[in-house]
Amino acid sequence: MAETATLEKTEAGTAYKKPPLFAVVCLNDDITTMEFVMKMLMEIFGKTPPDAERLMMDIHESGSGVAGVYIYDIALTKQQKSLQMAKSEGFPLKIILREA
């Protein structure tokens, strides 16, 4: 996971402040297949097959699950790639970003 730091001026000098992190949250629905969710988690979020299966089951059973936590730009990119992938395969998958 790539992280960047931003500069913030302080009275004592220049300090580095880590940017806020955002969770990419997948929401369960009754149409998107479990197989597709696992494929997306592996291809876009780099999950191993056992990790993707565990997370997919968590999403299915609890209604949502965190696919990953990233700085905003990376989280947004992963959200958009996931939604594009779902749309291209005809699934109404919902993915939201939530500040971590």
Buried (B, 14 or more C-beta within 10 A) or exposed (E): EEEEEEEEEEEEEEEEEEEEBBBBBBEBBEEBEEEBBBBBBBEBBEBEEEBBBBBBBBBBEEEBBBBBBBBEEBBBEBBEBBBEBBEEEEBEBBBEBEEB
